[in-house]
Amino acid sequence: MHPRERKEKDAMICRACGREERASEGYPCQGCGTFICLICSFRGVVLCQDCAVPGSPAVEPADGR
């Protein structure tokens, strides 16, 4: 008998750098909640590429300043 290969996959694409990493090894974007990998988090990245664009609603202060 051959060992069965798992069909499920615990991976997500980092929305900051594009790497595929284990979903349990990352943090959510502070702007929208999408996945940011652990390496990007260690580098100080807290926003995905979409939220990091100047003028993005996630970057603007909530009180309108």
PDB file as gemmi writes it, atoms N, CA and C in Angstrom:
CRYST1    1.000    1.000    1.000  90.00  90.00  90.00 P 1                      
ATOM      1  N   MET A   1       0.827  -1.200   0.000  1.00  0.00           N  
ATOM      2  CA  MET A   1       0.000   0.000   0.000  1.00  0.00           C  
ATOM      3  C   MET A   1       0.863   1.254   0.000  1.00  0.00           C  
ATOM      4  N   HIS A   2       0.419   2.238  -0.736  1.00  0.00           N  
ATOM      5  CA  HIS A   2       1.100   3.522  -0.766  1.00  0.00           C  
ATOM      6  C   HIS A   2       0.443   4.448   0.248  1.00  0.00           C  
ATOM      7  N   PRO A   3       1.253   5.211   0.943  1.00  0.00           N  
ATOM      8  CA  PRO A   3       0.644   6.168   1.881  1.00  0.00           C  
ATOM      9  C   PRO A   3      -0.216   7.171   1.113  1.00  0.00           C  
ATOM     10  N   ARG A   4      -1.316   7.497   1.683  1.00  0.00           N  
ATOM     11  CA  ARG A   4      -2.221   8.461   1.036  1.00  0.00           C  
ATOM     12  C   ARG A   4      -1.662   9.867   1.159  1.00  0.00           C  
ATOM     13  N   GLU A   5      -1.774  10.584   0.080  1.00  0.00           N  
ATOM     14  CA  GLU A   5      -1.371  11.981   0.110  1.00  0.00           C  
ATOM     15  C   GLU A   5      -2.564  12.821   0.526  1.00  0.00           C  
ATOM     16  N   ARG A   6      -2.292  13.816   1.320  1.00  0.00           N  
ATOM     17  CA  ARG A   6      -3.371  14.691   1.760  1.00  0.00           C  
ATOM     18  C   ARG A   6      -3.818  15.568   0.606  1.00  0.00           C  
ATOM     19  N   LYS A   7      -5.098  15.671   0.420  1.00  0.00           N  
ATOM     20  CA  LYS A   7      -5.659  16.494  -0.654  1.00  0.00           C  
ATOM     21  C   LYS A   7      -5.822  17.948  -0.220  1.00  0.00           C  
ATOM     22  N   GLU A   8      -5.996  18.157   1.077  1.00  0.00           N  
ATOM     23  CA  GLU A   8      -6.196  19.520   1.551  1.00  0.00           C  
ATOM     24  C   GLU A   8      -4.859  20.245   1.655  1.00  0.00           C  
ATOM     25  N   LYS A   9      -4.925  21.568   1.588  1.00  0.00           N  
ATOM     26  CA  LYS A   9      -3.714  22.370   1.586  1.00  0.00           C  
ATOM     27  C   LYS A   9      -3.909  23.559   2.520  1.00  0.00           C  
ATOM     28  N   ASP A  10      -2.978  23.718   3.454  1.00  0.00           N  
ATOM     29  CA  ASP A  10      -3.059  24.792   4.435  1.00  0.00           C  
ATOM     30  C   ASP A  10      -2.126  25.923   4.011  1.00  0.00           C  
ATOM     31  N   ALA A  11      -2.416  26.560   2.901  1.00  0.00           N  
ATOM     32  CA  ALA A  11      -1.553  27.625   2.397  1.00  0.00           C  
ATOM     33  C   ALA A  11      -2.391  28.790   1.889  1.00  0.00           C  
ATOM     34  N   MET A  12      -1.804  29.978   2.016  1.00  0.00           N  
ATOM     35  CA  MET A  12      -2.438  31.194   1.518  1.00  0.00           C  
ATOM     36  C   MET A  12      -1.369  32.020   0.811  1.00  0.00           C  
ATOM     37  N   ILE A  13      -1.801  32.902  -0.049  1.00  0.00           N  
ATOM     38  CA  ILE A  13      -0.897  33.799  -0.760  1.00  0.00           C  
ATOM     39  C   ILE A  13      -0.790  35.093   0.041  1.00  0.00           C  
ATOM     40  N   CYS A  14       0.449  35.487   0.343  1.00  0.00           N  
ATOM     41  CA  CYS A  14       0.679  36.736   1.055  1.00  0.00           C  
ATOM     42  C   CYS A  14       0.285  37.893   0.140  1.00  0.00           C  
ATOM     43  N   ARG A  15      -0.547  38.793   0.632  1.00  0.00           N  
ATOM     44  CA  ARG A  15      -1.007  39.919  -0.180  1.00  0.00           C  
ATOM     45  C   ARG A  15      -0.016  41.068  -0.191  1.00  0.00           C  
ATOM     46  N   ALA A  16       1.118  40.920   0.529  1.00  0.00           N  
ATOM     47  CA  ALA A  16       2.156  41.943   0.493  1.00  0.00           C  
ATOM     48  C   ALA A  16       3.279  41.561  -0.463  1.00  0.00           C  
ATOM     49  N   CYS A  17       3.699  40.281  -0.445  1.00  0.00           N  
ATOM     50  CA  CYS A  17       4.851  39.875  -1.270  1.00  0.00           C  
ATOM     51  C   CYS A  17       4.499  38.828  -2.330  1.00  0.00           C  
ATOM     52  N   GLY A  18       3.359  38.155  -2.207  1.00  0.00           N  
ATOM     53  CA  GLY A  18       2.937  37.187  -3.199  1.00  0.00           C  
ATOM     54  C   GLY A  18       3.398  35.765  -2.955  1.00  0.00           C  
ATOM     55  N   ARG A  19       4.173  35.529  -1.888  1.00  0.00           N  
ATOM     56  CA  ARG A  19       4.618  34.169  -1.582  1.00  0.00           C  
ATOM     57  C   ARG A  19       3.480  33.329  -1.033  1.00  0.00           C  
ATOM     58  N   GLU A  20       3.551  32.028  -1.287  1.00  0.00           N  
ATOM     59  CA  GLU A  20       2.591  31.101  -0.713  1.00  0.00           C  
ATOM     60  C   GLU A  20       3.180  30.549   0.576  1.00  0.00           C  
ATOM     61  N   GLU A  21       2.482  30.757   1.679  1.00  0.00           N  
ATOM     62  CA  GLU A  21       2.949  30.328   2.996  1.00  0.00           C  
ATOM     63  C   GLU A  21       1.820  29.621   3.739  1.00  0.00           C  
ATOM     64  N   ARG A  22       2.183  28.893   4.782  1.00  0.00           N  
ATOM     65  CA  ARG A  22       1.171  28.237   5.609  1.00  0.00           C  
ATOM     66  C   ARG A  22       0.259  29.289   6.228  1.00  0.00           C  
ATOM     67  N   ALA A  23      -1.015  29.018   6.211  1.00  0.00           N  
ATOM     68  CA  ALA A  23      -1.992  29.985   6.705  1.00  0.00           C  
ATOM     69  C   ALA A  23      -1.814  30.273   8.191  1.00  0.00           C  
ATOM     70  N   SER A  24      -1.325  29.303   8.925  1.00  0.00           N  
ATOM     71  CA  SER A  24      -1.153  29.491  10.364  1.00  0.00           C  
ATOM     72  C   SER A  24       0.090  30.309  10.693  1.00  0.00           C  
ATOM     73  N   GLU A  25       0.906  30.616   9.687  1.00  0.00           N  
ATOM     74  CA  GLU A  25       2.142  31.364   9.913  1.00  0.00           C  
ATOM     75  C   GLU A  25       2.058  32.736   9.272  1.00  0.00           C  
ATOM     76  N   GLY A  26       1.161  33.560   9.765  1.00  0.00           N  
ATOM     77  CA  GLY A  26       1.002  34.898   9.231  1.00  0.00           C  
ATOM     78  C   GLY A  26       0.030  35.705  10.065  1.00  0.00           C  
ATOM     79  N   TYR A  27      -0.178  36.923   9.647  1.00  0.00           N  
ATOM     80  CA  TYR A  27      -1.051  37.841  10.366  1.00  0.00           C  
ATOM     81  C   TYR A  27      -1.971  38.540   9.372  1.00  0.00           C  
ATOM     82  N   PRO A  28      -3.100  39.077   9.841  1.00  0.00           N  
ATOM     83  CA  PRO A  28      -3.993  39.804   8.934  1.00  0.00           C  
ATOM     84  C   PRO A  28      -3.492  41.223   8.659  1.00  0.00           C  
ATOM     85  N   CYS A  29      -3.808  41.712   7.475  1.00  0.00           N  
ATOM     86  CA  CYS A  29      -3.532  43.104   7.120  1.00  0.00           C  
ATOM     87  C   CYS A  29      -4.307  43.997   8.088  1.00  0.00           C  
ATOM     88  N   GLN A  30      -3.680  45.056   8.570  1.00  0.00           N  
ATOM     89  CA  GLN A  30      -4.358  45.955   9.509  1.00  0.00           C  
ATOM     90  C   GLN A  30      -5.411  46.817   8.834  1.00  0.00           C  
ATOM     91  N   GLY A  31      -5.396  46.856   7.505  1.00  0.00           N  
ATOM     92  CA  GLY A  31      -6.389  47.639   6.785  1.00  0.00           C  
ATOM     93  C   GLY A  31      -7.625  46.849   6.414  1.00  0.00           C  
ATOM     94  N   CYS A  32      -7.420  45.651   5.853  1.00  0.00           N  
ATOM     95  CA  CYS A  32      -8.573  44.902   5.331  1.00  0.00           C  
ATOM     96  C   CYS A  32      -8.679  43.474   5.856  1.00  0.00           C  
ATOM     97  N   GLY A  33      -7.648  42.976   6.523  1.00  0.00           N  
ATOM     98  CA  GLY A  33      -7.720  41.646   7.113  1.00  0.00           C  
ATOM     99  C   GLY A  33      -7.216  40.513   6.240  1.00  0.00           C  
ATOM    100  N   THR A  34      -6.699  40.813   5.041  1.00  0.00           N  
ATOM    101  CA  THR A  34      -6.170  39.747   4.197  1.00  0.00           C  
ATOM    102  C   THR A  34      -4.841  39.253   4.765  1.00  0.00           C  
ATOM    103  N   PHE A  35      -4.383  38.100   4.280  1.00  0.00           N  
ATOM    104  CA  PHE A  35      -3.205  37.414   4.823  1.00  0.00           C  
ATOM    105  C   PHE A  35      -1.887  38.107   4.481  1.00  0.00           C  
ATOM    106  N   ILE A  36      -1.040  38.296   5.503  1.00  0.00           N  
ATOM    107  CA  ILE A  36       0.334  38.769   5.335  1.00  0.00           C  
ATOM    108  C   ILE A  36       1.231  37.736   5.999  1.00  0.00           C  
ATOM    109  N   CYS A  37       2.238  37.241   5.264  1.00  0.00           N  
ATOM    110  CA  CYS A  37       3.078  36.155   5.762  1.00  0.00           C  
ATOM    111  C   CYS A  37       3.961  36.596   6.928  1.00  0.00           C  
ATOM    112  N   LEU A  38       4.512  35.631   7.613  1.00  0.00           N  
ATOM    113  CA  LEU A  38       5.347  35.869   8.777  1.00  0.00           C  
ATOM    114  C   LEU A  38       6.609  36.656   8.427  1.00  0.00           C  
ATOM    115  N   ILE A  39       7.215  36.357   7.281  1.00  0.00           N  
ATOM    116  CA  ILE A  39       8.432  37.063   6.864  1.00  0.00           C  
ATOM    117  C   ILE A  39       8.135  38.557   6.688  1.00  0.00           C  
ATOM    118  N   CYS A  40       7.049  38.880   6.006  1.00  0.00           N  
ATOM    119  CA  CYS A  40       6.674  40.285   5.835  1.00  0.00           C  
ATOM    120  C   CYS A  40       6.373  40.931   7.187  1.00  0.00           C  
ATOM    121  N   SER A  41       5.706  40.198   8.067  1.00  0.00           N  
ATOM    122  CA  SER A  41       5.406  40.725   9.398  1.00  0.00           C  
ATOM    123  C   SER A  41       6.681  41.041  10.156  1.00  0.00           C  
ATOM    124  N   PHE A  42       7.693  40.160  10.064  1.00  0.00           N  
ATOM    125  CA  PHE A  42       8.980  40.405  10.713  1.00  0.00           C  
ATOM    126  C   PHE A  42       9.671  41.632  10.126  1.00  0.00           C  
ATOM    127  N   ARG A  43       9.437  41.901   8.858  1.00  0.00           N  
ATOM    128  CA  ARG A  43      10.034  43.064   8.194  1.00  0.00           C  
ATOM    129  C   ARG A  43       9.278  44.352   8.490  1.00  0.00           C  
ATOM    130  N   GLY A  44       8.187  44.257   9.230  1.00  0.00           N  
ATOM    131  CA  GLY A  44       7.434  45.443   9.612  1.00  0.00           C  
ATOM    132  C   GLY A  44       6.274  45.770   8.698  1.00  0.00           C  
ATOM    133  N   VAL A  45       5.956  44.885   7.747  1.00  0.00           N  
ATOM    134  CA  VAL A  45       4.839  45.119   6.840  1.00  0.00           C  
ATOM    135  C   VAL A  45       3.539  44.841   7.591  1.00  0.00           C  
ATOM    136  N   VAL A  46       2.642  45.805   7.632  1.00  0.00           N  
ATOM    137  CA  VAL A  46       1.368  45.632   8.318  1.00  0.00           C  
ATOM    138  C   VAL A  46       0.173  45.807   7.377  1.00  0.00           C  
ATOM    139  N   LEU A  47       0.439  46.287   6.138  1.00  0.00           N  
ATOM    140  CA  LEU A  47      -0.629  46.491   5.164  1.00  0.00           C  
ATOM    141  C   LEU A  47      -0.341  45.696   3.898  1.00  0.00           C  
ATOM    142  N   CYS A  48      -1.388  45.167   3.269  1.00  0.00           N  
ATOM    143  CA  CYS A  48      -1.230  44.479   1.991  1.00  0.00           C  
ATOM    144  C   CYS A  48      -0.935  45.519   0.898  1.00  0.00           C  
ATOM    145  N   GLN A  49      -0.630  45.066  -0.306  1.00  0.00           N  
ATOM    146  CA  GLN A  49      -0.295  45.988  -1.396  1.00  0.00           C  
ATOM    147  C   GLN A  49      -1.446  46.928  -1.711  1.00  0.00           C  
ATOM    148  N   ASP A  50      -2.672  46.427  -1.676  1.00  0.00           N  
ATOM    149  CA  ASP A  50      -3.825  47.285  -1.985  1.00  0.00           C  
ATOM    150  C   ASP A  50      -4.011  48.389  -0.944  1.00  0.00           C  
ATOM    151  N   CYS A  51      -3.862  48.041   0.326  1.00  0.00           N  
ATOM    152  CA  CYS A  51      -4.058  49.022   1.394  1.00  0.00           C  
ATOM    153  C   CYS A  51      -2.877  49.984   1.521  1.00  0.00           C  
ATOM    154  N   ALA A  52      -1.703  49.583   1.053  1.00  0.00           N  
ATOM    155  CA  ALA A  52      -0.507  50.418   1.163  1.00  0.00           C  
ATOM    156  C   ALA A  52      -0.474  51.531   0.119  1.00  0.00           C  
ATOM    157  N   VAL A  53      -1.368  51.501  -0.847  1.00  0.00           N  
ATOM    158  CA  VAL A  53      -1.420  52.543  -1.876  1.00  0.00           C  
ATOM    159  C   VAL A  53      -1.868  53.852  -1.224  1.00  0.00           C  
ATOM    160  N   PRO A  54      -1.105  54.942  -1.439  1.00  0.00           N  
ATOM    161  CA  PRO A  54      -1.511  56.237  -0.874  1.00  0.00           C  
ATOM    162  C   PRO A  54      -2.930  56.606  -1.311  1.00  0.00           C  
ATOM    163  N   GLY A  55      -3.711  57.072  -0.364  1.00  0.00           N  
ATOM    164  CA  GLY A  55      -5.087  57.449  -0.664  1.00  0.00           C  
ATOM    165  C   GLY A  55      -6.074  56.313  -0.444  1.00  0.00           C  
ATOM    166  N   SER A  56      -5.557  55.137  -0.100  1.00  0.00           N  
ATOM    167  CA  SER A  56      -6.409  53.994   0.170  1.00  0.00           C  
ATOM    168  C   SER A  56      -7.214  54.261   1.445  1.00  0.00           C  
ATOM    169  N   PRO A  57      -8.463  53.832   1.528  1.00  0.00           N  
ATOM    170  CA  PRO A  57      -9.269  54.061   2.738  1.00  0.00           C  
ATOM    171  C   PRO A  57      -8.620  53.483   3.985  1.00  0.00           C  
ATOM    172  N   ALA A  58      -7.830  52.406   3.857  1.00  0.00           N  
ATOM    173  CA  ALA A  58      -7.193  51.791   5.021  1.00  0.00           C  
ATOM    174  C   ALA A  58      -6.088  52.658   5.589  1.00  0.00           C  
ATOM    175  N   VAL A  59      -5.488  53.537   4.752  1.00  0.00           N  
ATOM    176  CA  VAL A  59      -4.362  54.358   5.187  1.00  0.00           C  
ATOM    177  C   VAL A  59      -4.825  55.674   5.783  1.00  0.00           C  
ATOM    178  N   GLU A  60      -5.972  56.160   5.370  1.00  0.00           N  
ATOM    179  CA  GLU A  60      -6.478  57.438   5.857  1.00  0.00           C  
ATOM    180  C   GLU A  60      -6.994  57.307   7.279  1.00  0.00           C  
ATOM    181  N   PRO A  61      -6.744  58.293   8.116  1.00  0.00           N  
ATOM    182  CA  PRO A  61      -7.231  58.258   9.510  1.00  0.00           C  
ATOM    183  C   PRO A  61      -8.748  58.195   9.567  1.00  0.00           C  
ATOM    184  N   ALA A  62      -9.267  57.503  10.537  1.00  0.00           N  
ATOM    185  CA  ALA A  62     -10.710  57.325  10.669  1.00  0.00           C  
ATOM    186  C   ALA A  62     -11.432  58.610  11.044  1.00  0.00           C  
ATOM    187  N   ASP A  63     -10.731  59.540  11.717  1.00  0.00           N  
ATOM    188  CA  ASP A  63     -11.386  60.775  12.144  1.00  0.00           C  
ATOM    189  C   ASP A  63     -11.364  61.871  11.066  1.00  0.00           C  
ATOM    190  N   GLY A  64     -10.814  61.559   9.883  1.00  0.00           N  
ATOM    191  CA  GLY A  64     -10.859  62.483   8.757  1.00  0.00           C  
ATOM    192  C   GLY A  64      -9.785  63.530   8.733  1.00  0.00           C  
ATOM    193  N   ARG A  65      -8.766  63.429   9.559  1.00  0.00           N  
ATOM    194  CA  ARG A  65      -7.680  64.422   9.586  1.00  0.00           C  
ATOM    195  C   ARG A  65      -6.739  64.258   8.433  1.00  0.00           C  
TER     196      ARG A  65                                                      
END                                                                             
